Amino acid sequence: MRFETILFDLDGTLIDPRVGITRCVEAADPDSLTPHIGPPLMESFERHHGLDTATAPQAIVHHREGFAQAFLD
């Protein structure tokens, strides 16, 4: 049997697509990120991502960890 095409499922198993995806979103429509600049994180996560007051604080912790890692490493 001979295969002419090989497909890879790049959903995070073989690579971490986060950087590529987030950079593409930023490049494609940076204006969509503008509402996140300025307001408190709690408000942004609740308003723009539909998180509730119990879940938003956990998102803030993850955001701050990722932000620190991106800029301090």
C-alpha positions in Angstrom: 0.0 0.0 0.0 1.4 3.4 -1.0 0.3 6.7 0.7 0.6 10.0 -1.2 -0.6 12.2 1.7 0.2 12.2 5.3 -1.9 14.3 7.7 -0.8 15.5 11.2 -3.3 16.5 13.8 -1.6 19.5 15.4 -4.1 20.0 18.3 -1.5 20.2 21.0 -0.3 16.6 21.0 2.7 17.2 18.7 3.1 20.9 19.1 1.8 23.7 21.4 -0.3 25.9 19.0 -1.0 28.7 21.6 1.7 31.1 20.4 0.8 30.7 16.8 -2.9 31.0 17.3 -2.7 34.0 19.5 -0.2 35.8 17.2 -2.5 35.1 14.2 -5.5 36.5 16.0 -3.5 39.6 17.0 -2.2 40.0 13.4 -5.6 39.4 11.8 -7.6 41.8 14.0 -5.7 43.7 16.7 -8.8 45.9 17.2 -10.6 42.9 18.7 -8.0 42.9 21.6 -8.4 46.7 22.3 -11.4 46.2 24.7 -9.1 44.3 27.0 -6.8 47.2 27.4 -7.7 49.5 30.3 -10.6 47.8 32.2 -9.8 45.7 35.3 -9.2 42.0 34.4 -12.2 40.9 36.3 -14.5 43.1 34.2 -12.8 42.0 31.0 -13.2 38.3 31.7 -16.8 38.7 32.8 -17.8 41.0 29.9 -15.8 39.6 27.0 -15.6 36.0 27.9 -18.8 35.4 29.8 -17.0 34.2 33.0 -18.9 34.5 36.3 -17.6 36.0 39.6 -16.5 32.6 40.7 -14.5 31.6 37.6 -13.0 35.0 36.6 -10.5 35.1 39.5 -9.1 31.8 38.4 -8.7 33.2 34.9 -6.9 36.2 36.3 -4.4 34.0 38.1 -3.7 32.1 34.8 -3.5 35.3 32.9 -1.0 36.8 35.3 1.1 33.6 35.3 1.2 33.6 31.5 2.0 37.3 31.3 4.8 37.0 33.8 6.2 33.9 32.0 6.0 35.6 28.6 7.9 38.7 29.7 10.2 37.5 32.4 11.6 34.3 30.9 
